[in-house]
Amino acid sequence: MHSQIVNDYVDGAIPSGSPVLNFLDENYLFMRYGFYKTTLSYKLPGNINGTSTTFKFKNPNNFRN
C-alpha cells in the first residue's frame, strides 16, 4: 500500500496536502498470530441502529508471534 500511494503521488493522482498522504507517516504491522473476536454493527440512515454480529476468527500466519 505504501508504494502504491507514493507512486500515485509522484504520478499526480494524489494532490499535495491530501489526507491519504498521512498513511506514509505510519508503520503498519501484520496482526499477531492467534484468535480474534470483533463485532460488526450497522447504523442506518437517521442514526437508527441496525443489526450486529460477532465474528470469531484465527490468524494462522506466524509472521509475528
N, C-alpha and C positions, 0 to 999 in steps of 0.2 A: 504494500500500500504506500509506503514511504516513497519508493522510487516512482510510482505512478503519479503521485502528487507533484513531485519535483519535475518530472517530465512534462506534465500538463502546465505547470507554472512557466517553465522555460519556453514551451510552445505557445504561450499566450492564452491558453484556455482558462487559466485561473488568474484573475486580476490581482495586482498588488493590494494588500490590505484585506484580502478575503479571509473570513474566519476559518476556512479549510486549512490555511497555512499553519494554524495553531497545532495541527497534528504533527508537524515536523519538529516541534519542540518537546515531544514526549517520547518515552520508550514504552513499547507495548510488548509484554512478555507472554509466552504461552501459558495457558492455565495449568495449574499443577495437576498431577495425576490424582485421581480419586473420584469420589462420589459427590454429586452436587444436587441441590434442590432449589428450584426457582418457581416463582408464581407469576403467571401471565394473567393480567386483568384488562378488560376492555372498558373504555369510557366512551359513552355515546354522546352525540351532539346534545347540547343543553345540559351538560355536566351530569348526565344520568349514568349511574353505574350499570355496567353490563355484567356478563358472566366472568368468572375467573376459574382458573385451574392450576394445580401444582404439577410441575414436571420434575421427575427424578431422572438423572442421567449419570453416566460414568464417563469420565475422560480416560480413555485407555492409553493415551500417549505418555511415555515416560521421559519426555524432554526435560522436564523439571520435576524433581521429587520433593 
